[in-house]
Amino acid sequence: MSRAFVEAGHEVHVLTAPHAGLERADTLLPGVHVHAVRSEMDSAFAGAFPFAPMRHAMDVYSSLRELHARHAFDFIEFPERDFEGYFALRARRTLGHFASAVLAVRLHTPTRELRALNGISPLDLDLARWEYMEDTSIREADLVLSPTHALLDKVRSRLKLETRGVVVPHPFPHDASKRSAHAEKGRPQVLYFGPLEHRKGVHLLVDAMQALFERGVNATLLLIGEDTPTGPAGRSMRASMERRIAPAWHERIQFELARSTPGLAVALADASVCCFPSLWENFPHRCLEAMSAGALVVGSNAGGMAELIEDERSGLLFRTGDVAHLAATLEKALTLPALRETVRREAPARVANYCAPASIVKQVEAAVESVADVRHRVLPKRRTPRSDTPLVSVLVPYFNMGHYLPETLRSIRAQTFTDYEIVLVDDGSTEAESIELLERVQAPDLRIVRQRNGGLSAARNTGLKHARGHYILPLDPDDLIAPTFLEKTVAVMEGTPGLGYATSLVNYFVDDATRVTGGWVPWGMERDALWVANVASTCTALMERRRIEEVGGYDEWFTGFEDWDVFCSLAERGLEGSVIPESLFSYRVRMDSMTRTSLVSERDGLLAHLNQKHPGLALHPERALRILRGEARKQEARLLAQAAAAIPRPLLTRVVDRLNGTLKRMDFVHHTLRGAVSWVVGAEGDSRPLRHQLADRLSGKSRPDR
């Protein structure tokens, strides 16, 4: 595709993860500029990204910003798989980056669809986040490119897509020299190549072939591909298929691991028929390879193959999931030489015409032009009428935090956005230093409200009553915000009607905010996951005051998780959250914080009340329960590992380990005695003293029963 764009006169850049041999890209792709993704992330902050694709997506965003500053791209395309464009797309929506470009996402088949098609039910927060980020990438793209109508319709229906979508096939080069010349060699052979996955319908193919064998059809089946854990209960798919094969047919159904490209060409030449019996398929590259080689392809009519294969002309189609119809279609393919000859001529022509890279360049150009209005789009401004009241009220609940408050106030006063007020609620502080400090921090931009101790929720509610701003920002008195936090979150809220809140990525620190110790990436309003964990944000998120008032403020029954409760209430009202992909909030980690003290013992009760209060929060309750079960399974595994580590090792094992350590320092006898130690460990039932066992072993003796 890159070569085709260059041939059409475009400047083309490819941004990819570092690969061995990438320095040869200029030779392989003449005229294409290939760049490796660079990672300059602080190693401490990397903890905010719990799995490699998530960190890669952040590195893609950083690298792409540098490239775009030099080249100002008109069109940027990401795959939806592994959410590679997630942070770049978020930056477009929240920061106005890549304003000159159309940002597109090309569908392959999202992870959520793949897992459902493979019958994979287990889920946890990490997997749920993976699915959420892929879905968000699709939703936030300016343009969605799909190789098939089937996939576009499936994704559009599930996500209720408003983004414009266009069907543009994947490119496939036409090379007549690679067309196979099939010659019958013994029994006709049916070939499947690709991963051995449940969604690929390979188990149906095994059943259909056995039905043909029983009817006397003289043929064989060869399945080439890697095994996957998509069999029943997540077991080996290959093993489950092998169990389906009757003893009489074992020799006629063979499995092989994936072959090299030349080896695959040989397999295609030897095969009479290629079968892709998928339960549902997008636009399988393997099918294109087989058709391009002139093979007679039998494919299912579910998904993209029905759009590619012209039945009885460039291949054959069968009703997906129907083993009897698959068997009948395979029998037709195996017993009609004239059909194979027709397909050998028509199938390569179909691929060459349908997937011609030059034609697809024109289709992409037309698709990009159809959404040209998004170019140079900046974050829109929704003007709020001017008034004598501040636009933002920063609410600071305060209880014995005199040691940290001055730094927090300095971070507020360093804001580039200045239309704010600070409302500090002293929730009955008892520490003399903290009480005295309040007298010294008096300032025109700071209003101090005092009350008897009522807890964090009560303090926030008091601040809410005294706030005059259109927006509210709760900020704990030991945390910090970057100078542009208000400027950027206000711009997002003003420019995106219907938002429940705007926040940012989070840095963790202990004493020095410049020394990051970790971090966290809030998701937004993923309602199924929000029922299990506060994936929305920390308490520090900009919200409209009226929204918080509409949900009744902060529930004072909660001694913690009161912010989570508010986000649940906002989500139930259909409001979304927006997360800016920059670290604009710094969370102070303290050993004496509520999170590490009182909330540890109260957590279960608070979570039970939260779930009871929001029974309709999850859009898919069964999915929320699967996430909850997955998290419980992970916690159980952690506890078992901790317990195993705490159990003392048997005395003999400890003695042998100590002895082995000594022997390693004695090079001249180490190799001789290492076998003796191993023998002693395995000498079950030998209760003699250790020195006797060692002496016998070294002298060449051993017990008769050993």
Stockholm file with secondary structure:
# STOCKHOLM 1.0

chainA/1-706         MSRAFVEAGHEVHVLTAPHAGLERADTLLPGVHVHAVRSEMDSAFAGAFPFAPMRHAMDVYSSLRELHARHAFDFIEFPERDFEGYFALRARRTLGHFASAVLAVRLHTPTRELRALNGISPLDLDLARWEYMEDTSIREADLVLSPTHALLDKVRSRLKLETRGVVVPHPFPHDASKRSAHAEKGRPQVLYFGPLEHRKGVHLLVDAMQALFERGVNATLLLIGEDTPTGPAGRSMRASMERRIAPAWHERIQFELARSTPGLAVALADASVCCFPSLWENFPHRCLEAMSAGALVVGSNAGGMAELIEDERSGLLFRTGDVAHLAATLEKALTLPALRETVRREAPARVANYCAPASIVKQVEAAVESVADVRHRVLPKRRTPRSDTPLVSVLVPYFNMGHYLPETLRSIRAQTFTDYEIVLVDDGSTEAESIELLERVQAPDLRIVRQRNGGLSAARNTGLKHARGHYILPLDPDDLIAPTFLEKTVAVMEGTPGLGYATSLVNYFVDDATRVTGGWVPWGMERDALWVANVASTCTALMERRRIEEVGGYDEWFTGFEDWDVFCSLAERGLEGSVIPESLFSYRVRMDSMTRTSLVSERDGLLAHLNQKHPGLALHPERALRILRGEARKQEARLLAQAAAAIPRPLLTRVVDRLNGTLKRMDFVHHTLRGAVSWVVGAEGDSRPLRHQLADRLSGKSRPDR
#=GR chainA/1-706 SS CHHHHHHTTCCEEEEECCCTTGGGHHHHSTTEEEEECCCCCCTTGGGGCCSHHHHHHHHHHHHHHHHHHHHCCSEEEEETGGGTTHHHHHHHHHHCTTTTSEEEEECSCCHHHHHHHTTCCCCCHHHHHHHHHHHHHHHHCSEEEESCHHHHHHHHHHHTCCSEEEECCCCCCCCGGGCCCCCCCSSCEEEEESCBCGGGTHHHHHHHHHHHHHTTCCCEEEEESCBCSCSGGGCCHHHHHHHHSCGGGGGGEEEECCCCHHHHHHHHHHCSEEEECCSSBSCCHHHHHHHHTTCCEEEESSBTHHHHCCBTTTBEEECTTCHHHHHHHHHHHHHCHHHHHHHHHHHHHHHHHHTCHHHHHHHHHHHHHHTGGGTTCCCCCCCCCCCSSCSEEEEEEESSCTTTHHHHHHHHHTCSCCCEEEEEEEECCCCHHHHHHHHHSCBTTEEEEEECCCCHHHHHHHHHHHCCCSEEEECCTTCEECTTHHHHHHHHHHHSTTEEEEEEEEEEESSCTTSCCEEECCCCCCHHHHTTSCCSCCSCCBEEHHHHHHTTSSCTTCSSCHHHHHHHHHHHTTCEEEEEEEEEEEEECCTTSGGGTHHHHHHHHHHHHHHHHCTTCCSSHHHHHHHHHHHHHHHHHHHHHHHHHHSCCCHHHHHHHHHHHHHHTCHHHHHHHHHHHHHHHHCTTCCSCHHHHHHHHHTTCCCTTC
#=GC SS_cons         CHHHHHHTTCCEEEEECCCTTGGGHHHHSTTEEEEECCCCCCTTGGGGCCSHHHHHHHHHHHHHHHHHHHHCCSEEEEETGGGTTHHHHHHHHHHCTTTTSEEEEECSCCHHHHHHHTTCCCCCHHHHHHHHHHHHHHHHCSEEEESCHHHHHHHHHHHTCCSEEEECCCCCCCCGGGCCCCCCCSSCEEEEESCBCGGGTHHHHHHHHHHHHHTTCCCEEEEESCBCSCSGGGCCHHHHHHHHSCGGGGGGEEEECCCCHHHHHHHHHHCSEEEECCSSBSCCHHHHHHHHTTCCEEEESSBTHHHHCCBTTTBEEECTTCHHHHHHHHHHHHHCHHHHHHHHHHHHHHHHHHTCHHHHHHHHHHHHHHTGGGTTCCCCCCCCCCCSSCSEEEEEEESSCTTTHHHHHHHHHTCSCCCEEEEEEEECCCCHHHHHHHHHSCBTTEEEEEECCCCHHHHHHHHHHHCCCSEEEECCTTCEECTTHHHHHHHHHHHSTTEEEEEEEEEEESSCTTSCCEEECCCCCCHHHHTTSCCSCCSCCBEEHHHHHHTTSSCTTCSSCHHHHHHHHHHHTTCEEEEEEEEEEEEECCTTSGGGTHHHHHHHHHHHHHHHHCTTCCSSHHHHHHHHHHHHHHHHHHHHHHHHHHSCCCHHHHHHHHHHHHHHTCHHHHHHHHHHHHHHHHCTTCCSCHHHHHHHHHTTCCCTTC
//
